Amino acid sequence: MNSDYKSKKYIFIIILFINIVFIKSSFTQEKSLPQVKVQKVEKINFIEELNLIGSINANESVKITAVVSEKIKSIKFEEGSFIKKNDILLELENNEEKAILKQVDAELEESTTNYIRAKKLLSEGNASQSMIDKKLMEKKKLEGKFQEIQAKLNDLIIKAPFNGIIGTKNYSNGSFINPGDVITSLYDISKVKVEIYIPEIYVSKIYKKQFFLATLPSINNTSFKGEVYAINPSIDKETRTFKVIGIIQDNNNYSLKPGMMANIELQLRSREIFIVPEGAIIPEDEKSFLYVLKENNVLKKREVVTGIRNDGSIEIVKGINQSDMIVFEGTNKIRNGSEVTVIK
């Protein structure tokens, strides 16, 4: 009896010991699994921004010059003032031309009278057709001479070609100027153009009427809205950039001036992208990988193609699905096929 009791007791103790060892082993094995954090791949609507430097230019500008050599008779504009189209900016000496025009005008008036009189005589039969033709030729010659002198006089009066702000003058009354000498400049800055040079890789992402924001460091980082106005069709072979002209319509207070530097924030077309935390990416030999959580908490190492980086996230162009759960923390403790413990 005692022998059977002792045998059963020993057997019970052995079974209990084995169970304890098994439970402890299982617990130890579970505790030894690498711990990782995972999250689902996120799909977002992303608006890519391109930050560049641009230069402010006048909407229109022209250097005011003369086409003849002459002395300045009178300057009619006030420097830095607003000028309307066809306002007289300055007059050159024209006394000689005026005198010649007055003489030619008198000769033309006499020639016209003689021509009218000859036509009347012809109708009465007292003049020949050849005389009429001669009078008409004299009249036309004087008309041509009158127009020629008038054109010279017009060249001696310089007018504004458009509305704008006149610059400072380089000459004074009485100065002698030659053709090509710049007397002053005229700027239309009611709206301004922005000159931007964009890298070649963005050539397919720039389009007319595309929105941009121009921030001016020189005027307390004030920002102005603009849009793309023109795109140069050629690429510069040396810089691998192409020129884009933007336009800012509202410059009514003339705070934007030609030559200013602007920080340009150009908004590209929006698109839907997959993003993951940057910590999920494992770079190896110029390739990128991440770990995807599969069934039974087993990891699958997968090669991916990355895109843009933004605020701690990175775009995945190729290699994942929206339903994938990816490891973003603890990647240094795992490998392909590892079984892991997922923690929050």
C-alpha positions as CSV (number, residue, x, y, z in Angstrom):
1,M,0.0,0.0,0.0
2,N,2.7,2.4,1.0
3,S,4.8,1.3,-2.0
4,D,1.9,2.1,-4.4
5,Y,1.3,5.4,-2.7
6,K,4.9,6.4,-3.0
7,S,5.1,5.4,-6.6
8,K,2.0,7.5,-7.5
9,K,3.5,10.4,-5.5
10,Y,6.7,10.2,-7.4
11,I,4.9,10.0,-10.8
12,F,2.8,13.1,-9.9
13,I,5.8,15.1,-8.9
14,I,7.6,14.2,-12.1
15,I,4.6,15.2,-14.3
16,L,4.2,18.4,-12.4
17,F,7.9,19.2,-12.9
18,I,7.6,18.5,-16.6
19,N,4.6,20.8,-16.9
20,I,6.4,23.6,-15.0
21,V,9.5,23.2,-17.2
22,F,7.3,23.3,-20.4
23,I,5.3,26.3,-19.3
24,K,8.5,28.1,-18.3
25,S,10.1,27.2,-21.6
26,S,7.1,28.5,-23.5
27,F,6.9,31.7,-21.5
28,T,10.7,32.2,-22.0
29,Q,10.4,31.6,-25.7
30,E,7.5,34.1,-26.1
31,K,9.4,36.7,-24.1
32,S,12.4,36.2,-26.3
33,L,10.6,37.2,-29.6
34,P,11.7,40.6,-31.0
35,Q,9.2,43.4,-30.2
36,V,8.2,45.7,-33.0
37,K,5.7,48.4,-33.7
38,V,3.6,48.3,-36.9
39,Q,1.1,50.4,-38.7
40,K,-1.0,50.3,-41.8
41,V,0.3,51.9,-45.0
42,E,-1.3,55.4,-45.3
43,K,-2.7,56.8,-48.5
44,I,-2.9,60.6,-48.7
45,N,-3.6,63.4,-51.2
46,F,-0.3,65.1,-51.6
47,I,0.4,68.6,-53.1
48,E,4.0,68.7,-54.0
49,E,5.7,72.1,-53.6
50,L,8.8,73.4,-55.4
51,N,10.8,76.1,-53.6
52,L,12.9,78.4,-55.9
53,I,14.3,81.9,-56.2
54,G,12.8,84.3,-58.6
55,S,13.4,87.9,-59.8
56,I,10.7,90.6,-60.1
57,N,10.5,92.3,-63.5
58,A,8.2,95.1,-64.8
59,N,5.2,94.0,-66.8
60,E,6.6,96.3,-69.5
61,S,9.6,98.5,-69.6
62,V,11.3,100.7,-72.2
63,K,14.4,102.9,-72.4
64,I,13.5,106.3,-73.7
65,T,15.9,107.4,-76.5
66,A,15.9,109.7,-79.5
67,V,16.3,108.8,-83.1
68,V,18.1,112.0,-84.1
69,S,21.0,114.0,-82.9
70,E,19.7,117.2,-81.4
71,K,19.7,119.4,-78.3
72,I,17.0,118.9,-75.6
73,K,14.7,121.9,-75.6
74,S,12.4,121.0,-72.8
75,I,11.9,118.0,-70.4
76,K,8.2,117.7,-69.5
77,F,8.2,114.9,-66.9
78,E,8.8,114.8,-63.2
79,E,11.1,111.9,-62.2
80,G,9.4,109.0,-60.4
81,S,5.9,110.2,-61.4
82,F,3.1,108.3,-63.1
83,I,2.9,108.9,-66.8
84,K,0.0,108.2,-69.1
85,K,0.3,106.8,-72.6
86,N,1.1,109.5,-75.2
87,D,2.1,112.1,-72.6
88,I,4.9,114.3,-73.9
89,L,8.1,113.4,-72.1
90,L,10.5,115.9,-73.8
91,E,10.9,118.1,-76.8
92,L,14.1,118.5,-78.8
93,E,15.1,121.7,-80.6
94,N,12.8,122.1,-83.6
95,N,12.9,125.8,-84.7
96,E,14.5,125.0,-88.0
97,E,12.0,122.3,-88.8
98,K,9.1,124.4,-87.9
99,A,10.3,127.2,-90.1
100,I,10.7,124.8,-93.1
101,L,7.3,123.3,-92.4
102,K,5.7,126.8,-92.4
103,Q,7.3,127.6,-95.7
104,V,6.3,124.3,-97.3
105,D,2.8,124.7,-96.0
106,A,2.5,128.1,-97.7
107,E,3.9,126.6,-101.0
108,L,1.5,123.7,-100.7
109,E,-1.5,126.1,-100.1
110,E,-0.5,128.1,-103.3
111,S,0.0,124.9,-105.3
112,T,-3.4,123.6,-104.3
113,T,-5.0,126.9,-105.3
114,N,-3.2,126.8,-108.7
115,Y,-4.4,123.2,-109.2
116,I,-8.0,124.1,-108.5
117,R,-7.8,127.1,-110.8
118,A,-6.3,125.0,-113.6
119,K,-9.1,122.4,-113.3
120,K,-11.6,125.1,-113.7
121,L,-9.9,126.5,-116.8
122,L,-9.8,122.9,-118.2
123,S,-13.6,122.6,-117.7
124,E,-14.0,125.9,-119.6
125,G,-11.7,124.8,-122.4
126,N,-9.0,127.3,-121.6
127,A,-6.3,124.9,-120.3
128,S,-4.7,121.7,-121.5
129,Q,-4.6,118.3,-119.7
130,S,-0.8,118.5,-119.6
131,M,-1.0,121.7,-117.6
132,I,-3.4,120.0,-115.1
133,D,-1.0,117.1,-114.8
134,K,1.9,119.4,-114.1
135,K,0.0,121.3,-111.5
136,L,-1.1,118.0,-109.8
137,M,2.5,116.8,-109.8
138,E,3.8,120.0,-108.1
139,K,1.0,119.7,-105.5
140,K,1.9,116.0,-104.7
141,K,5.6,116.8,-104.4
142,L,4.8,119.5,-101.9
143,E,2.5,117.2,-100.0
144,G,5.2,114.6,-99.7
145,K,7.7,117.3,-98.5
146,F,5.2,118.5,-96.0
147,Q,4.7,115.0,-94.6
148,E,8.5,114.5,-94.5
149,I,9.0,117.6,-92.4
150,Q,6.1,116.7,-90.2
151,A,7.7,113.3,-89.5
152,K,10.9,115.0,-88.5
153,L,9.0,117.2,-86.1
154,N,7.3,114.2,-84.6
155,D,10.7,112.6,-84.0
156,L,11.7,115.7,-82.0
157,I,8.7,115.2,-79.7
158,I,9.1,112.0,-77.5
159,K,5.9,110.6,-76.0
160,A,5.2,107.8,-73.5
161,P,4.4,104.5,-75.3
162,F,2.2,103.2,-72.4
163,N,1.1,104.1,-68.8
164,G,3.8,103.7,-66.2
165,I,6.2,105.1,-63.7
166,I,9.0,107.2,-65.2
167,G,12.5,106.7,-63.9
168,T,15.3,109.3,-63.2
169,K,16.7,111.4,-66.1
170,N,20.2,111.1,-67.4
171,Y,20.2,114.5,-69.2
172,S,19.0,118.0,-68.6
173,N,17.5,120.8,-70.7
174,G,20.1,122.0,-73.2
175,S,22.0,118.7,-73.3
176,F,22.9,117.4,-76.8
177,I,21.9,113.8,-77.4
178,N,22.6,111.2,-80.1
179,P,20.5,108.3,-81.3
180,G,20.5,105.5,-78.7
181,D,21.4,107.7,-75.8
182,V,19.1,106.6,-72.9
183,I,17.3,109.7,-71.5
184,T,15.3,107.8,-68.9
185,S,13.3,104.6,-68.6
186,L,9.5,103.9,-68.3
187,Y,8.1,101.0,-66.2
188,D,4.6,99.5,-66.2
189,I,4.5,98.0,-62.7
190,S,0.7,98.0,-62.1
191,K,1.3,94.3,-62.4
192,V,4.7,92.6,-62.4
193,K,6.3,89.5,-64.0
194,V,8.4,87.0,-62.0
195,E,11.4,85.3,-63.8
196,I,11.9,81.7,-62.5
197,Y,14.4,79.1,-63.6
198,I,13.1,75.5,-63.0
199,P,15.1,72.3,-63.1
200,E,14.6,70.1,-66.1
201,I,13.1,67.2,-64.1
202,Y,10.0,69.3,-63.5
203,V,9.3,70.1,-67.1
204,S,6.2,67.9,-67.3
205,K,4.8,69.3,-64.0
206,I,4.6,73.0,-65.0
207,Y,1.6,74.4,-66.8
208,K,0.0,77.8,-67.6
209,K,-2.1,79.4,-64.8
210,Q,-0.4,77.3,-62.2
211,F,-0.6,78.9,-58.8
212,F,2.5,80.1,-56.9
213,L,3.3,82.2,-53.8
214,A,6.0,84.9,-53.9
215,T,7.5,86.0,-50.6
216,L,9.7,89.1,-50.5
217,P,12.4,89.2,-47.8
218,S,13.0,92.9,-48.6
219,I,9.4,93.9,-47.5
220,N,9.1,92.0,-44.3
221,N,8.4,88.6,-46.0
222,T,5.1,89.9,-47.5
223,S,3.6,87.3,-49.8
224,F,1.8,87.8,-53.1
225,K,-0.3,85.3,-55.1
226,G,0.6,84.8,-58.8
227,E,0.2,82.3,-61.6
228,V,2.4,81.0,-64.4
229,Y,2.1,83.2,-67.5
230,A,4.6,81.8,-70.0
231,I,6.9,78.8,-70.3
232,N,10.0,78.8,-72.4
233,P,10.0,75.8,-74.7
234,S,13.7,75.2,-74.6
235,I,16.1,73.8,-71.9
236,D,19.4,75.6,-71.1
237,K,22.1,73.0,-72.0
238,E,24.5,74.4,-69.3
239,T,22.2,74.8,-66.3
240,R,19.6,72.1,-67.3
241,T,16.9,74.5,-66.4
242,F,14.1,76.2,-68.3
243,K,12.7,79.7,-67.8
244,V,9.2,80.3,-66.6
245,I,7.5,83.7,-66.4
246,G,4.9,84.2,-63.7
247,I,2.6,87.2,-63.3
248,I,1.4,89.0,-60.1
249,Q,-1.7,91.0,-61.1
250,D,-2.1,93.1,-57.9
251,N,0.7,95.7,-57.4
252,N,-1.6,98.7,-57.0
253,N,0.6,100.3,-54.3
254,Y,3.8,99.6,-56.4
255,S,5.5,97.8,-53.5
256,L,6.9,95.3,-55.9
257,K,9.7,96.8,-57.9
258,P,11.9,95.5,-60.8
259,G,15.0,93.7,-59.6
260,M,13.6,92.5,-56.3
261,M,14.4,88.9,-55.2
262,A,11.5,86.7,-54.3
263,N,11.2,83.2,-52.7
264,I,8.9,81.3,-54.9
265,E,6.7,78.4,-53.6
266,L,5.3,76.7,-56.7
267,Q,2.4,74.3,-56.1
268,L,2.5,71.2,-58.4
269,R,-0.5,69.1,-59.3
270,S,-1.9,67.1,-56.4
271,R,-1.7,63.3,-56.4
272,E,-2.6,60.4,-54.2
273,I,0.5,58.6,-52.7
274,F,1.3,55.8,-50.2
275,I,3.5,56.9,-47.3
276,V,5.2,55.2,-44.4
277,P,7.4,56.6,-41.6
278,E,11.0,57.1,-42.6
279,G,12.1,54.6,-39.8
280,A,10.4,51.8,-41.7
281,I,12.9,52.0,-44.6
282,I,16.0,49.9,-44.6
283,P,18.7,51.0,-47.1
284,E,20.9,48.3,-48.5
285,D,23.3,48.7,-51.5
286,E,21.4,51.6,-53.0
287,K,18.2,49.7,-52.6
288,S,15.3,50.2,-50.1
289,F,13.5,47.5,-48.1
290,L,10.8,47.3,-45.5
291,Y,9.2,44.6,-43.4
292,V,5.6,43.6,-43.9
293,L,3.7,41.8,-41.2
294,K,2.1,38.5,-42.4
295,E,0.1,35.8,-40.8
296,N,1.1,34.5,-37.4
297,N,3.2,37.6,-36.8
298,V,5.9,36.5,-39.3
299,L,7.7,39.2,-41.2
300,K,8.4,39.4,-44.9
301,K,11.2,41.6,-46.2
302,R,10.2,43.4,-49.3
303,E,12.1,45.7,-51.8
304,V,10.4,49.0,-52.5
305,V,10.9,52.1,-54.6
306,T,10.8,55.3,-52.6
307,G,9.8,58.8,-53.7
308,I,9.6,62.2,-51.9
309,R,10.3,62.7,-48.2
310,N,8.1,65.1,-46.2
311,D,7.8,65.7,-42.5
312,G,9.2,62.4,-41.3
313,S,7.4,60.3,-43.9
314,I,8.5,58.9,-47.2
315,E,6.6,58.0,-50.3
316,I,6.5,54.4,-51.5
317,V,6.2,54.5,-55.3
318,K,6.3,50.7,-55.8
319,G,6.3,47.6,-53.7
320,I,3.4,47.8,-51.2
321,N,-0.4,47.7,-51.0
322,Q,-2.7,49.9,-49.0
323,S,-3.7,46.9,-46.8
324,D,-0.1,46.1,-45.8
325,M,1.0,46.4,-42.1
326,I,4.6,47.5,-42.0
327,V,7.2,47.6,-39.2
328,F,8.3,51.2,-38.4
329,E,10.1,50.6,-35.1
330,G,12.4,47.8,-34.1
331,T,13.7,47.0,-37.5
332,N,17.3,46.6,-36.2
333,K,16.3,43.4,-34.3
334,I,14.6,41.5,-37.1
335,R,15.2,39.8,-40.4
336,N,13.2,38.1,-43.2
337,G,11.0,35.4,-41.7
338,S,11.3,36.5,-38.1
339,E,8.4,35.9,-35.8
340,V,7.8,38.9,-33.7
341,T,5.7,40.3,-30.8
342,V,3.7,43.4,-31.9
343,I,3.5,46.1,-29.3
344,K,1.6,49.4,-29.2
